[in-house]
């Protein structure tokens, strides 16, 4: 139990390392190695966007990266790029909505690599569609839950026994600041990400004594294909995939409970202290940003 008590200082020790010890070591010409060096890290949705950028950054820090995605050609391209930089990467095609495929993936990576130390649940499906256009589209909610919740949960449950047995592991869920903001017209998407966010908080409490921790990365807008169908986002400020990946890597290295933005935290507080005022403000904004053409014709984006 003593080791677990020490883990209560996990985040403070990580901050001390990042902001004091690492700069001092770098100034002395002896940079500290990343905590990811020598670790086996599995990243889903790694054929493009945030997942691709995360895979590259993880490999640059000395980890073996297991890239998982549906698109073989794009997956092979990312693996080849990692290897061209001298890193170690392996690619696995998997549809996370296919339960048997997820189970087979868990068996394969554990057989081939012996373990998975860190998991990044990044693959996801985004959809922006008002309730008015969703009355006969329950399948939008079912499909979004399948990709954003049930798939990651099944993969996590498959890898957790090994992590708990070894007494070490970390799971990073890439979710959304919508978990805090509750933005209109994203009911299917935000509900699915909120489910994953809540699952991680509860799971982390059950696995803490075994040395397995969880982080929810609540990303704001990122300039990827997932937002291309939404007209309102074309001129909106957005992070690059590389900037978003830096937040994910921080989560992997420092293992905080959450990584979020200032805007997300402010919105969360407003929802708590002035919920009706927040509802009115969001309702007013939603009325001025109509559904995109893609939403009206039934298109959405997945990654």
C-alpha positions in Angstrom: 0.0 0.0 0.0 3.0 2.3 0.5 3.6 2.5 -3.2 0.0 3.4 -3.8 0.2 6.2 -1.2 3.2 7.5 -3.1 1.1 7.6 -6.2 -1.0 10.2 -4.6 1.9 12.5 -5.5 2.0 11.3 -9.1 0.9 14.5 -10.7 3.0 16.9 -8.4 6.1 14.8 -9.1 5.4 14.9 -12.8 5.0 18.7 -12.7 8.3 19.0 -10.7 10.1 16.9 -13.3 8.6 18.8 -16.3 9.0 22.4 -15.0 12.2 22.2 -12.8 14.2 19.0 -13.2 14.0 18.6 -17.0 15.0 22.3 -17.7 17.9 22.0 -15.3 19.1 18.8 -16.8 18.8 20.2 -20.3 20.7 23.3 -19.3 23.5 21.0 -17.9 23.7 19.2 -21.3 22.2 16.0 -19.8 18.5 15.9 -20.8 16.2 13.6 -19.0 14.8 10.7 -20.9 11.1 10.7 -21.5 9.0 8.4 -19.1 7.8 6.9 -22.4 11.2 5.5 -23.3 11.0 1.7 -23.5 7.2 1.6 -23.1 4.8 -0.1 -25.5 2.1 2.4 -26.4 -1.0 1.5 -28.5 -2.7 4.4 -30.3 -6.1 4.0 -32.0 -7.1 6.1 -35.0 -3.5 6.6 -35.8 -3.8 6.7 -39.6 -4.4 10.5 -39.6 -4.9 13.6 -37.5 -4.3 13.6 -33.8 -3.6 9.9 -33.7 -1.0 10.1 -36.4 0.7 13.1 -34.7 0.6 11.3 -31.3 2.1 8.1 -32.8 5.0 10.1 -34.2 5.7 12.0 -31.0 5.5 8.9 -28.8 8.0 7.1 -31.0 10.3 10.1 -30.9 10.4 9.7 -27.1 11.7 6.2 -27.4 8.5 4.1 -27.1 7.4 1.3 -29.3 4.2 2.5 -30.9 1.4 0.1 -32.0 -0.6 2.0 -34.6 -4.3 0.9 -34.9 -6.7 2.1 -37.6 -9.1 0.9 -40.3 -7.3 2.2 -43.4 -4.4 -0.1 -44.2 -2.7 2.2 -46.7 -2.7 5.2 -44.4 -1.6 3.0 -41.5 1.3 1.7 -43.5 2.3 5.3 -44.4 2.4 6.3 -40.7 4.4 3.2 -39.7 6.9 3.9 -42.5 7.3 7.5 -41.4 8.0 6.4 -37.8 10.6 3.9 -38.9 12.2 6.4 -41.3 12.9 8.6 -38.2 14.5 5.7 -36.4 11.5 4.8 -34.3 9.8 1.4 -33.8 6.2 1.1 -35.0 3.9 -1.7 -35.9 0.5 -1.4 -37.7 -2.7 -3.2 -37.0 -6.0 -2.8 -38.9 -9.1 -3.0 -36.7 -12.6 -1.8 -36.8 -13.4 -0.9 -33.2 -17.1 -1.5 -33.8 -16.4 -5.2 -34.5 -16.2 -6.9 -31.1 -14.5 -10.0 -32.4 -11.9 -7.9 -34.2 -11.1 -6.0 -31.0 -10.7 -9.2 -29.0 -8.4 -10.6 -31.7 -6.4 -7.3 -31.7 -5.8 -7.7 -27.9 -4.7 -11.3 -28.3 -2.4 -10.4 -31.2 -0.6 -7.4 -29.7 -0.1 -9.2 -26.3 1.3 -12.3 -28.1 3.6 -10.3 -30.3 4.8 -7.7 -27.8 4.2 -9.3 -24.4 2.4 -6.3 -23.0 0.8 -2.9 -23.7 1.9 -0.4 -21.1 -0.1 2.6 -22.3 -3.3 2.9 -24.4 -4.5 5.9 -26.2 -8.2 5.7 -27.1 -8.2 8.3 -29.9 -10.3 6.9 -32.7 -13.7 8.6 -32.9 -16.7 9.7 -34.8 -18.0 13.3 -34.8 -21.4 14.4 -35.8 -23.1 17.8 -35.5 -26.8 17.6 -36.1 -29.7 19.3 -34.3 -32.4 17.3 -32.6 -34.9 18.7 -35.1 -33.1 16.7 -37.8 -32.6 13.7 -35.6 -36.1 12.5 -34.7 -35.9 9.6 -37.2 -32.1 9.1 -36.9 -31.6 7.1 -33.7 -28.9 5.2 -35.7 -26.8 8.4 -35.4 -26.7 7.9 -31.7 -26.1 4.1 -32.0 -23.2 4.4 -34.4 -21.6 7.2 -32.5 -21.8 5.2 -29.2 -20.4 2.2 -31.0 -17.2 4.0 -32.1 -16.7 6.5 -29.3 -17.8 4.4 -26.3 -18.3 0.7 -26.8 -15.2 0.2 -28.9 -12.8 1.9 -26.6 -14.3 0.3 -23.5 -14.0 -3.2 -25.0 -10.4 -2.5 -26.0 -9.6 -1.1 -22.5 -11.3 -4.1 -20.8 -9.2 -6.4 -22.9 -5.9 -4.8 -21.9 -6.7 -4.0 -18.3 -6.1 -7.5 -16.9 -2.5 -7.5 -18.1 -1.9 -4.0 -16.8 -3.3 -4.8 -13.4 -1.3 -8.1 -13.2 1.9 -6.2 -13.9 1.1 -3.4 -11.5 1.6 -0.7 -14.2 -0.5 0.9 -16.9 -2.1 4.0 -18.1 -5.1 4.7 -20.4 -5.6 8.1 -22.1 -9.0 8.8 -23.6 -9.2 11.6 -26.2 -12.6 13.2 -25.5 -13.8 16.7 -26.0 -14.3 20.0 -24.2 -18.0 19.4 -25.1 -18.0 17.2 -22.0 -17.7 20.5 -20.0 -19.5 22.9 -22.4 -22.5 20.8 -23.4 -22.7 22.5 -26.8 -26.0 22.2 -28.7 -26.4 20.1 -31.9 -23.7 17.7 -30.7 -26.0 15.5 -28.6 -24.9 12.2 -30.1 -21.2 13.1 -30.1 -20.9 14.7 -26.7 -23.1 12.1 -25.0 -20.8 9.3 -26.3 -17.6 11.1 -25.2 -19.2 11.9 -21.8 -19.9 8.3 -21.3 -16.2 7.4 -22.0 -15.1 10.3 -19.7 -17.2 8.9 -16.9 -16.1 5.3 -17.5 -12.5 6.4 -17.1 -13.1 8.3 -13.9 -14.8 5.3 -12.3 -12.4 2.7 -13.7 -9.5 4.7 -12.4 -10.8 4.5 -8.9 -11.1 0.7 -9.2 -7.6 0.2 -10.7 -5.7 2.8 -8.7 -4.5 0.3 -6.1 -3.1 -1.9 -8.9 -1.0 0.9 -10.4 -3.3 1.6 -13.4 -4.4 5.2 -14.0 -6.6 7.0 -16.5 -6.5 10.5 -18.1 -9.3 12.2 -20.0 -7.9 14.7 -22.5 -10.7 17.2 -23.2 -9.6 18.6 -26.5 -11.1 21.8 -28.0 -11.4 22.3 -31.8 -8.7 20.6 -33.9 -8.3 21.2 -37.6 -8.8 17.6 -38.9 -11.1 15.9 -41.4 -13.6 15.3 -38.6 -14.7 19.0 -38.6 -14.5 19.5 -42.4 -18.3 19.0 -42.9 -19.2 21.7 -40.4 -19.4 25.1 -42.2 -19.2 27.1 -39.0 -15.8 25.7 -38.2 -14.0 26.6 -41.4 -13.0 30.0 -40.0 -13.0 29.2 -36.3 -9.8 29.1 -34.3 -8.5 25.5 -34.0 -5.5 23.6 -32.9 -3.3 21.7 -35.3 -3.1 17.9 -34.9 0.5 18.5 -33.6 -0.7 20.8 -30.8 -3.4 18.4 -29.8 -0.9 15.5 -29.8 1.3 17.5 -27.4 -1.6 17.5 -24.9 -2.0 13.7 -25.4 1.8 13.2 -24.9 1.7 15.3 -21.7 -1.2 13.0 -20.5 0.9 10.0 -21.2 4.0 11.3 -19.5 2.5 13.1 -16.5 -0.7 10.9 -16.0 -3.0 13.6 -14.6 -6.7 12.8 -14.1 -7.7 15.3 -16.8 -6.1 17.6 -19.4 -8.3 20.4 -20.5 -8.5 24.0 -21.7 -9.2 27.2 -19.9 -12.3 27.8 -22.0 -13.6 24.3 -21.1 -13.0 24.8 -17.4 -14.8 28.2 -17.5 -17.7 26.7 -19.3 -17.9 23.9 -16.8 -18.0 26.4 -13.9 -20.8 28.4 -15.6 -22.8 25.3 -16.1 -22.6 24.7 -12.4 -23.2 28.2 -11.0 -25.6 29.6 -13.6 -27.1 26.7 -15.5 -30.2 28.5 -16.9 -28.1 31.5 -18.0 -25.7 29.1 -19.7 -28.7 27.4 -21.4 -30.0 30.7 -22.6 -26.6 31.7 -24.0 -26.0 28.5 -25.8 -29.5 28.4 -27.1 -29.0 31.9 -28.5 -25.7 30.9 -30.1 -27.1 27.7 -31.6 -30.0 29.5 -33.3 -27.4 31.7 -35.1 -25.3 28.7 -36.4 -27.6 26.5 -38.5 -27.0 22.9 -39.3 -24.5 22.4 -42.1 -25.4 21.2 -45.5 -23.8 17.9 -44.6 -26.0 17.5 -41.6 -29.1 18.3 -43.6 -28.3 15.7 -46.3 -27.3 13.1 -43.7 -23.5 13.1 -44.0 -21.1 12.9 -41.1 -17.4 12.3 -40.6 -15.5 9.5 -38.9 -11.8 8.8 -38.2 
